[in-house]
Amino acid sequence: MKEIVFIVEESQDGGYFARAVNHSIFSQGDTIPELKLMISDAVRCHFDVSDLPNLIHMHVTHEETFAL
């Protein structure tokens, strides 16, 4: 089974930015549902039909800064 992993970060300008691990695939979206559609489209454009991954994993990170 072929799988691909995306690291998802919240954008400072709002929305989300995603980058694939071990592939040159990048995408962005205003919401998580929109980002999923954008990632699916980017993956379909990147791979031949015979090489498409069966699963896409999204590892969503959240950064927070606070004062001591």
Distance bins in CASP14 RR format, pairs under 12 A and 6 or more apart:
PFRMAT RR
TARGET T0000
AUTHOR 0000-0000-0000
RMODE 2
METHOD distances of the structure
MODEL  1
1 52 0 0 0 0 0 1 0 0 0 0 0
1 53 0 0 0 0 1 0 0 0 0 0 0
1 54 1 0 1 0 0 0 0 0 0 0 0
1 55 1 0 0 1 0 0 0 0 0 0 0
1 56 0 0 0 0 0 1 0 0 0 0 0
1 57 0 0 0 0 0 1 0 0 0 0 0
2 22 0 0 0 0 0 1 0 0 0 0 0
2 23 0 0 0 0 0 1 0 0 0 0 0
2 43 0 0 0 0 0 1 0 0 0 0 0
2 47 0 0 0 0 1 0 0 0 0 0 0
2 48 0 0 0 0 0 1 0 0 0 0 0
2 50 0 0 0 0 0 1 0 0 0 0 0
2 51 1 0 0 1 0 0 0 0 0 0 0
2 52 1 0 0 1 0 0 0 0 0 0 0
2 53 1 0 1 0 0 0 0 0 0 0 0
2 54 1 0 1 0 0 0 0 0 0 0 0
2 55 1 0 0 1 0 0 0 0 0 0 0
2 56 0 0 0 0 0 1 0 0 0 0 0
2 57 0 0 0 0 0 1 0 0 0 0 0
3 20 0 0 0 0 0 1 0 0 0 0 0
3 21 0 0 0 0 0 1 0 0 0 0 0
3 22 0 0 0 0 0 1 0 0 0 0 0
3 23 0 0 0 0 0 1 0 0 0 0 0
3 43 0 0 0 0 0 1 0 0 0 0 0
3 52 0 0 0 0 0 1 0 0 0 0 0
3 53 1 0 1 0 0 0 0 0 0 0 0
3 54 1 0 0 1 0 0 0 0 0 0 0
3 55 1 0 1 0 0 0 0 0 0 0 0
3 56 1 0 0 1 0 0 0 0 0 0 0
3 57 1 0 0 1 0 0 0 0 0 0 0
3 58 0 0 0 0 0 1 0 0 0 0 0
4 18 0 0 0 0 0 1 0 0 0 0 0
4 19 0 0 0 0 0 1 0 0 0 0 0
4 20 1 0 1 0 0 0 0 0 0 0 0
4 21 1 0 0 1 0 0 0 0 0 0 0
4 22 0 0 0 0 1 0 0 0 0 0 0
4 23 1 0 0 1 0 0 0 0 0 0 0
4 24 0 0 0 0 0 1 0 0 0 0 0
4 25 1 0 0 1 0 0 0 0 0 0 0
4 27 0 0 0 0 0 1 0 0 0 0 0
4 39 0 0 0 0 1 0 0 0 0 0 0
4 40 0 0 0 0 0 1 0 0 0 0 0
4 42 0 0 0 0 0 1 0 0 0 0 0
4 43 1 0 0 1 0 0 0 0 0 0 0
4 44 0 0 0 0 0 1 0 0 0 0 0
4 46 0 0 0 0 1 0 0 0 0 0 0
4 47 0 0 0 0 1 0 0 0 0 0 0
4 51 0 0 0 0 0 1 0 0 0 0 0
4 52 0 0 0 0 1 0 0 0 0 0 0
4 53 1 0 1 0 0 0 0 0 0 0 0
4 54 0 0 0 0 1 0 0 0 0 0 0
4 55 1 0 0 1 0 0 0 0 0 0 0
4 56 1 0 1 0 0 0 0 0 0 0 0
4 57 1 0 0 1 0 0 0 0 0 0 0
4 58 0 0 0 0 1 0 0 0 0 0 0
4 59 0 0 0 0 0 1 0 0 0 0 0
5 18 0 0 0 0 0 1 0 0 0 0 0
5 19 0 0 0 0 1 0 0 0 0 0 0
5 20 1 0 0 1 0 0 0 0 0 0 0
5 21 1 0 1 0 0 0 0 0 0 0 0
5 22 1 0 0 1 0 0 0 0 0 0 0
5 23 0 0 0 0 1 0 0 0 0 0 0
5 25 0 0 0 0 0 1 0 0 0 0 0
5 39 0 0 0 0 0 1 0 0 0 0 0
5 43 0 0 0 0 0 1 0 0 0 0 0
5 53 0 0 0 0 1 0 0 0 0 0 0
5 55 0 0 0 0 1 0 0 0 0 0 0
5 56 1 0 0 1 0 0 0 0 0 0 0
5 57 1 0 1 0 0 0 0 0 0 0 0
5 58 1 0 0 1 0 0 0 0 0 0 0
5 59 1 0 0 1 0 0 0 0 0 0 0
5 60 0 0 0 0 0 1 0 0 0 0 0
6 16 0 0 0 0 0 1 0 0 0 0 0
6 17 0 0 0 0 1 0 0 0 0 0 0
6 18 1 0 1 0 0 0 0 0 0 0 0
6 19 1 0 0 1 0 0 0 0 0 0 0
6 20 1 0 1 0 0 0 0 0 0 0 0
6 21 1 0 0 1 0 0 0 0 0 0 0
6 22 0 0 0 0 0 1 0 0 0 0 0
6 23 0 0 0 0 1 0 0 0 0 0 0
6 25 1 0 0 1 0 0 0 0 0 0 0
6 26 0 0 0 0 1 0 0 0 0 0 0
6 27 1 0 0 1 0 0 0 0 0 0 0
6 28 0 0 0 0 0 1 0 0 0 0 0
6 32 0 0 0 0 0 1 0 0 0 0 0
6 35 0 0 0 0 1 0 0 0 0 0 0
6 36 0 0 0 0 1 0 0 0 0 0 0
6 38 0 0 0 0 0 1 0 0 0 0 0
6 39 1 0 1 0 0 0 0 0 0 0 0
6 40 0 0 0 0 0 1 0 0 0 0 0
6 42 0 0 0 0 1 0 0 0 0 0 0
6 43 0 0 0 0 1 0 0 0 0 0 0
6 46 0 0 0 0 0 1 0 0 0 0 0
6 53 0 0 0 0 0 1 0 0 0 0 0
6 55 0 0 0 0 0 1 0 0 0 0 0
6 56 1 0 0 1 0 0 0 0 0 0 0
6 57 1 0 0 1 0 0 0 0 0 0 0
6 58 1 0 1 0 0 0 0 0 0 0 0
6 59 1 0 0 1 0 0 0 0 0 0 0
6 60 0 0 0 0 1 0 0 0 0 0 0
6 61 0 0 0 0 0 1 0 0 0 0 0
7 16 0 0 0 0 0 1 0 0 0 0 0
7 17 0 0 0 0 1 0 0 0 0 0 0
7 18 1 0 0 1 0 0 0 0 0 0 0
7 19 1 0 1 0 0 0 0 0 0 0 0
7 20 0 0 0 0 1 0 0 0 0 0 0
7 21 1 0 0 1 0 0 0 0 0 0 0
7 22 0 0 0 0 0 1 0 0 0 0 0
7 23 0 0 0 0 0 1 0 0 0 0 0
7 25 0 0 0 0 0 1 0 0 0 0 0
7 26 0 0 0 0 0 1 0 0 0 0 0
7 27 0 0 0 0 0 1 0 0 0 0 0
7 35 0 0 0 0 0 1 0 0 0 0 0
7 39 0 0 0 0 0 1 0 0 0 0 0
7 57 0 0 0 0 1 0 0 0 0 0 0
7 58 0 0 0 0 1 0 0 0 0 0 0
7 59 1 0 1 0 0 0 0 0 0 0 0
7 60 0 0 0 0 1 0 0 0 0 0 0
7 61 1 0 0 1 0 0 0 0 0 0 0
7 62 0 0 0 0 0 1 0 0 0 0 0
8 15 0 0 0 0 1 0 0 0 0 0 0
8 16 1 0 1 0 0 0 0 0 0 0 0
8 17 1 0 0 1 0 0 0 0 0 0 0
8 18 1 0 1 0 0 0 0 0 0 0 0
8 19 0 0 0 0 1 0 0 0 0 0 0
8 20 0 0 0 0 0 1 0 0 0 0 0
8 21 0 0 0 0 0 1 0 0 0 0 0
8 26 0 0 0 0 0 1 0 0 0 0 0
8 27 0 0 0 0 1 0 0 0 0 0 0
8 28 0 0 0 0 1 0 0 0 0 0 0
8 29 0 0 0 0 1 0 0 0 0 0 0
8 31 0 0 0 0 0 1 0 0 0 0 0
8 32 1 0 0 1 0 0 0 0 0 0 0
8 35 1 0 0 1 0 0 0 0 0 0 0
8 36 0 0 0 0 1 0 0 0 0 0 0
8 38 0 0 0 0 0 1 0 0 0 0 0
8 39 0 0 0 0 1 0 0 0 0 0 0
8 56 0 0 0 0 0 1 0 0 0 0 0
8 57 0 0 0 0 0 1 0 0 0 0 0
8 58 1 0 1 0 0 0 0 0 0 0 0
8 59 1 0 0 1 0 0 0 0 0 0 0
8 60 1 0 1 0 0 0 0 0 0 0 0
8 61 1 0 0 1 0 0 0 0 0 0 0
8 62 0 0 0 0 1 0 0 0 0 0 0
8 63 0 0 0 0 0 1 0 0 0 0 0
9 15 0 0 0 0 1 0 0 0 0 0 0
9 16 1 0 0 1 0 0 0 0 0 0 0
9 17 1 0 1 0 0 0 0 0 0 0 0
9 18 1 0 0 1 0 0 0 0 0 0 0
9 19 0 0 0 0 1 0 0 0 0 0 0
9 26 0 0 0 0 0 1 0 0 0 0 0
9 27 0 0 0 0 0 1 0 0 0 0 0
9 28 0 0 0 0 1 0 0 0 0 0 0
9 29 0 0 0 0 0 1 0 0 0 0 0
9 35 0 0 0 0 0 1 0 0 0 0 0
9 58 0 0 0 0 0 1 0 0 0 0 0
9 59 0 0 0 0 1 0 0 0 0 0 0
9 60 0 0 0 0 1 0 0 0 0 0 0
9 61 1 0 1 0 0 0 0 0 0 0 0
9 62 0 0 0 0 1 0 0 0 0 0 0
9 63 1 0 0 1 0 0 0 0 0 0 0
10 16 1 0 1 0 0 0 0 0 0 0 0
10 17 1 0 0 1 0 0 0 0 0 0 0
10 18 0 0 0 0 0 1 0 0 0 0 0
10 28 0 0 0 0 0 1 0 0 0 0 0
10 29 0 0 0 0 0 1 0 0 0 0 0
10 30 0 0 0 0 0 1 0 0 0 0 0
10 31 0 0 0 0 0 1 0 0 0 0 0
10 32 0 0 0 0 0 1 0 0 0 0 0
10 35 0 0 0 0 0 1 0 0 0 0 0
10 60 0 0 0 0 1 0 0 0 0 0 0
10 61 1 0 0 1 0 0 0 0 0 0 0
10 62 1 0 0 1 0 0 0 0 0 0 0
10 63 1 0 0 1 0 0 0 0 0 0 0
10 64 0 0 0 0 1 0 0 0 0 0 0
11 17 1 0 1 0 0 0 0 0 0 0 0
11 18 0 0 0 0 0 1 0 0 0 0 0
11 27 0 0 0 0 0 1 0 0 0 0 0
11 28 1 0 0 1 0 0 0 0 0 0 0
11 29 0 0 0 0 1 0 0 0 0 0 0
11 30 0 0 0 0 1 0 0 0 0 0 0
11 31 0 0 0 0 0 1 0 0 0 0 0
11 35 0 0 0 0 0 1 0 0 0 0 0
11 61 0 0 0 0 0 1 0 0 0 0 0
11 63 0 0 0 0 0 1 0 0 0 0 0
12 63 0 0 0 0 1 0 0 0 0 0 0
12 65 0 0 0 0 0 1 0 0 0 0 0
13 28 0 0 0 0 1 0 0 0 0 0 0
13 29 0 0 0 0 0 1 0 0 0 0 0
13 30 0 0 0 0 0 1 0 0 0 0 0
14 28 0 0 0 0 1 0 0 0 0 0 0
14 29 0 0 0 0 1 0 0 0 0 0 0
14 30 1 0 0 1 0 0 0 0 0 0 0
14 31 0 0 0 0 1 0 0 0 0 0 0
14 34 0 0 0 0 0 1 0 0 0 0 0
14 35 0 0 0 0 0 1 0 0 0 0 0
15 27 0 0 0 0 0 1 0 0 0 0 0
15 28 1 0 0 1 0 0 0 0 0 0 0
15 29 1 0 1 0 0 0 0 0 0 0 0
15 30 1 0 1 0 0 0 0 0 0 0 0
15 31 1 0 0 1 0 0 0 0 0 0 0
15 32 0 0 0 0 1 0 0 0 0 0 0
15 33 0 0 0 0 0 1 0 0 0 0 0
15 34 0 0 0 0 1 0 0 0 0 0 0
15 35 1 0 0 1 0 0 0 0 0 0 0
15 38 0 0 0 0 0 1 0 0 0 0 0
15 60 0 0 0 0 0 1 0 0 0 0 0
16 26 0 0 0 0 0 1 0 0 0 0 0
16 27 0 0 0 0 1 0 0 0 0 0 0
16 28 1 0 0 1 0 0 0 0 0 0 0
16 29 1 0 1 0 0 0 0 0 0 0 0
16 30 1 0 0 1 0 0 0 0 0 0 0
16 31 1 0 0 1 0 0 0 0 0 0 0
16 32 1 0 0 1 0 0 0 0 0 0 0
16 33 0 0 0 0 0 1 0 0 0 0 0
16 34 0 0 0 0 1 0 0 0 0 0 0
16 35 1 0 1 0 0 0 0 0 0 0 0
16 36 0 0 0 0 1 0 0 0 0 0 0
16 37 0 0 0 0 0 1 0 0 0 0 0
16 38 0 0 0 0 1 0 0 0 0 0 0
16 39 0 0 0 0 1 0 0 0 0 0 0
16 58 0 0 0 0 1 0 0 0 0 0 0
16 59 0 0 0 0 0 1 0 0 0 0 0
16 60 1 0 0 1 0 0 0 0 0 0 0
16 61 0 0 0 0 0 1 0 0 0 0 0
16 62 0 0 0 0 0 1 0 0 0 0 0
17 25 0 0 0 0 0 1 0 0 0 0 0
17 26 1 0 0 1 0 0 0 0 0 0 0
17 27 1 0 0 1 0 0 0 0 0 0 0
17 28 1 0 1 0 0 0 0 0 0 0 0
17 29 1 0 0 1 0 0 0 0 0 0 0
17 30 0 0 0 0 0 1 0 0 0 0 0
17 35 0 0 0 0 1 0 0 0 0 0 0
17 38 0 0 0 0 0 1 0 0 0 0 0
17 39 0 0 0 0 0 1 0 0 0 0 0
17 58 0 0 0 0 0 1 0 0 0 0 0
17 60 0 0 0 0 0 1 0 0 0 0 0
17 61 0 0 0 0 0 1 0 0 0 0 0
18 25 0 0 0 0 1 0 0 0 0 0 0
18 26 1 0 0 1 0 0 0 0 0 0 0
18 27 1 0 1 0 0 0 0 0 0 0 0
18 28 1 0 0 1 0 0 0 0 0 0 0
18 29 0 0 0 0 1 0 0 0 0 0 0
18 32 0 0 0 0 1 0 0 0 0 0 0
18 34 0 0 0 0 0 1 0 0 0 0 0
18 35 1 0 1 0 0 0 0 0 0 0 0
18 36 0 0 0 0 1 0 0 0 0 0 0
18 37 0 0 0 0 0 1 0 0 0 0 0
18 38 1 0 0 1 0 0 0 0 0 0 0
18 39 1 0 1 0 0 0 0 0 0 0 0
18 40 0 0 0 0 0 1 0 0 0 0 0
18 41 0 0 0 0 0 1 0 0 0 0 0
18 42 0 0 0 0 1 0 0 0 0 0 0
18 43 0 0 0 0 0 1 0 0 0 0 0
18 56 0 0 0 0 1 0 0 0 0 0 0
18 57 0 0 0 0 0 1 0 0 0 0 0
18 58 1 0 0 1 0 0 0 0 0 0 0
18 59 0 0 0 0 1 0 0 0 0 0 0
18 60 0 0 0 0 1 0 0 0 0 0 0
18 61 0 0 0 0 0 1 0 0 0 0 0
19 25 1 0 0 1 0 0 0 0 0 0 0
19 26 1 0 1 0 0 0 0 0 0 0 0
19 27 0 0 0 0 1 0 0 0 0 0 0
19 28 0 0 0 0 1 0 0 0 0 0 0
19 35 0 0 0 0 0 1 0 0 0 0 0
19 39 0 0 0 0 0 1 0 0 0 0 0
19 42 0 0 0 0 0 1 0 0 0 0 0
19 58 0 0 0 0 0 1 0 0 0 0 0
19 59 0 0 0 0 0 1 0 0 0 0 0
19 61 0 0 0 0 0 1 0 0 0 0 0
20 26 1 0 0 1 0 0 0 0 0 0 0
20 27 0 0 0 0 1 0 0 0 0 0 0
20 39 0 0 0 0 1 0 0 0 0 0 0
20 42 0 0 0 0 1 0 0 0 0 0 0
20 43 1 0 0 1 0 0 0 0 0 0 0
20 46 0 0 0 0 1 0 0 0 0 0 0
20 47 0 0 0 0 0 1 0 0 0 0 0
20 53 0 0 0 0 1 0 0 0 0 0 0
20 56 0 0 0 0 1 0 0 0 0 0 0
20 57 0 0 0 0 0 1 0 0 0 0 0
20 58 0 0 0 0 0 1 0 0 0 0 0
20 59 0 0 0 0 0 1 0 0 0 0 0
21 53 0 0 0 0 0 1 0 0 0 0 0
21 56 0 0 0 0 0 1 0 0 0 0 0
21 57 0 0 0 0 1 0 0 0 0 0 0
21 58 0 0 0 0 0 1 0 0 0 0 0
21 59 0 0 0 0 1 0 0 0 0 0 0
22 46 0 0 0 0 0 1 0 0 0 0 0
22 53 0 0 0 0 0 1 0 0 0 0 0
23 39 0 0 0 0 0 1 0 0 0 0 0
23 42 0 0 0 0 1 0 0 0 0 0 0
23 43 0 0 0 0 1 0 0 0 0 0 0
23 45 0 0 0 0 0 1 0 0 0 0 0
23 46 1 0 0 1 0 0 0 0 0 0 0
23 47 0 0 0 0 1 0 0 0 0 0 0
23 51 0 0 0 0 0 1 0 0 0 0 0
23 53 0 0 0 0 1 0 0 0 0 0 0
23 56 0 0 0 0 0 1 0 0 0 0 0
24 42 0 0 0 0 0 1 0 0 0 0 0
24 43 0 0 0 0 0 1 0 0 0 0 0
24 45 0 0 0 0 0 1 0 0 0 0 0
24 46 1 0 0 1 0 0 0 0 0 0 0
24 47 0 0 0 0 0 1 0 0 0 0 0
25 38 0 0 0 0 0 1 0 0 0 0 0
25 39 1 0 0 1 0 0 0 0 0 0 0
25 40 0 0 0 0 0 1 0 0 0 0 0
25 41 0 0 0 0 0 1 0 0 0 0 0
25 42 1 0 1 0 0 0 0 0 0 0 0
25 43 1 0 0 1 0 0 0 0 0 0 0
25 44 0 0 0 0 0 1 0 0 0 0 0
25 45 0 0 0 0 1 0 0 0 0 0 0
25 46 1 0 1 0 0 0 0 0 0 0 0
25 47 0 0 0 0 1 0 0 0 0 0 0
25 53 0 0 0 0 0 1 0 0 0 0 0
25 56 0 0 0 0 0 1 0 0 0 0 0
26 35 0 0 0 0 0 1 0 0 0 0 0
26 38 0 0 0 0 1 0 0 0 0 0 0
26 39 0 0 0 0 1 0 0 0 0 0 0
26 42 1 0 0 1 0 0 0 0 0 0 0
26 43 0 0 0 0 0 1 0 0 0 0 0
26 45 0 0 0 0 0 1 0 0 0 0 0
26 46 0 0 0 0 0 1 0 0 0 0 0
27 34 0 0 0 0 1 0 0 0 0 0 0
27 35 1 0 0 1 0 0 0 0 0 0 0
27 36 0 0 0 0 1 0 0 0 0 0 0
27 37 0 0 0 0 1 0 0 0 0 0 0
27 38 1 0 1 0 0 0 0 0 0 0 0
27 39 1 0 1 0 0 0 0 0 0 0 0
27 40 0 0 0 0 1 0 0 0 0 0 0
27 41 1 0 0 1 0 0 0 0 0 0 0
27 42 1 0 1 0 0 0 0 0 0 0 0
27 43 0 0 0 0 1 0 0 0 0 0 0
27 44 0 0 0 0 0 1 0 0 0 0 0
27 45 0 0 0 0 0 1 0 0 0 0 0
27 46 0 0 0 0 0 1 0 0 0 0 0
27 56 0 0 0 0 0 1 0 0 0 0 0
27 58 0 0 0 0 0 1 0 0 0 0 0
28 34 0 0 0 0 1 0 0 0 0 0 0
28 35 1 0 0 1 0 0 0 0 0 0 0
28 36 0 0 0 0 0 1 0 0 0 0 0
28 37 0 0 0 0 0 1 0 0 0 0 0
28 38 1 0 0 1 0 0 0 0 0 0 0
28 39 0 0 0 0 1 0 0 0 0 0 0
28 41 0 0 0 0 0 1 0 0 0 0 0
28 42 0 0 0 0 1 0 0 0 0 0 0
29 35 1 0 1 0 0 0 0 0 0 0 0
29 36 0 0 0 0 1 0 0 0 0 0 0
29 37 0 0 0 0 1 0 0 0 0 0 0
29 38 1 0 1 0 0 0 0 0 0 0 0
29 39 0 0 0 0 1 0 0 0 0 0 0
29 41 0 0 0 0 0 1 0 0 0 0 0
29 42 0 0 0 0 0 1 0 0 0 0 0
30 36 0 0 0 0 0 1 0 0 0 0 0
30 37 0 0 0 0 0 1 0 0 0 0 0
30 38 0 0 0 0 1 0 0 0 0 0 0
31 37 0 0 0 0 1 0 0 0 0 0 0
31 38 0 0 0 0 0 1 0 0 0 0 0
32 38 0 0 0 0 0 1 0 0 0 0 0
32 39 0 0 0 0 0 1 0 0 0 0 0
32 58 0 0 0 0 1 0 0 0 0 0 0
32 60 1 0 0 1 0 0 0 0 0 0 0
33 39 0 0 0 0 0 1 0 0 0 0 0
33 40 0 0 0 0 0 1 0 0 0 0 0
33 58 0 0 0 0 0 1 0 0 0 0 0
34 40 0 0 0 0 0 1 0 0 0 0 0
34 41 0 0 0 0 0 1 0 0 0 0 0
35 41 0 0 0 0 0 1 0 0 0 0 0
35 42 0 0 0 0 0 1 0 0 0 0 0
35 56 0 0 0 0 0 1 0 0 0 0 0
35 58 1 0 0 1 0 0 0 0 0 0 0
35 60 0 0 0 0 1 0 0 0 0 0 0
36 42 0 0 0 0 0 1 0 0 0 0 0
36 43 0 0 0 0 0 1 0 0 0 0 0
36 56 0 0 0 0 1 0 0 0 0 0 0
36 57 0 0 0 0 0 1 0 0 0 0 0
36 58 1 0 0 1 0 0 0 0 0 0 0
36 60 0 0 0 0 0 1 0 0 0 0 0
37 43 0 0 0 0 0 1 0 0 0 0 0
37 44 0 0 0 0 0 1 0 0 0 0 0
37 56 0 0 0 0 0 1 0 0 0 0 0
38 44 0 0 0 0 0 1 0 0 0 0 0
38 45 0 0 0 0 0 1 0 0 0 0 0
38 56 0 0 0 0 0 1 0 0 0 0 0
38 58 0 0 0 0 0 1 0 0 0 0 0
39 45 0 0 0 0 0 1 0 0 0 0 0
39 46 0 0 0 0 0 1 0 0 0 0 0
39 53 0 0 0 0 0 1 0 0 0 0 0
39 55 0 0 0 0 0 1 0 0 0 0 0
39 56 1 0 0 1 0 0 0 0 0 0 0
39 57 0 0 0 0 0 1 0 0 0 0 0
39 58 1 0 0 1 0 0 0 0 0 0 0
39 60 0 0 0 0 0 1 0 0 0 0 0
40 46 0 0 0 0 0 1 0 0 0 0 0
40 47 0 0 0 0 0 1 0 0 0 0 0
40 52 0 0 0 0 0 1 0 0 0 0 0
40 53 0 0 0 0 0 1 0 0 0 0 0
40 55 0 0 0 0 0 1 0 0 0 0 0
40 56 1 0 0 1 0 0 0 0 0 0 0
40 58 0 0 0 0 0 1 0 0 0 0 0
41 47 0 0 0 0 0 1 0 0 0 0 0
41 56 0 0 0 0 0 1 0 0 0 0 0
42 52 0 0 0 0 0 1 0 0 0 0 0
42 53 0 0 0 0 0 1 0 0 0 0 0
42 56 0 0 0 0 0 1 0 0 0 0 0
43 49 0 0 0 0 0 1 0 0 0 0 0
43 51 0 0 0 0 0 1 0 0 0 0 0
43 52 1 0 0 1 0 0 0 0 0 0 0
43 53 1 0 0 1 0 0 0 0 0 0 0
43 54 0 0 0 0 0 1 0 0 0 0 0
43 55 0 0 0 0 0 1 0 0 0 0 0
43 56 1 0 0 1 0 0 0 0 0 0 0
43 57 0 0 0 0 0 1 0 0 0 0 0
43 58 0 0 0 0 0 1 0 0 0 0 0
44 51 0 0 0 0 0 1 0 0 0 0 0
44 52 1 0 0 1 0 0 0 0 0 0 0
44 53 0 0 0 0 0 1 0 0 0 0 0
44 56 0 0 0 0 0 1 0 0 0 0 0
45 52 0 0 0 0 0 1 0 0 0 0 0
46 52 0 0 0 0 1 0 0 0 0 0 0
46 53 0 0 0 0 1 0 0 0 0 0 0
46 56 0 0 0 0 0 1 0 0 0 0 0
47 53 1 0 0 1 0 0 0 0 0 0 0
47 54 0 0 0 0 0 1 0 0 0 0 0
47 56 0 0 0 0 0 1 0 0 0 0 0
END
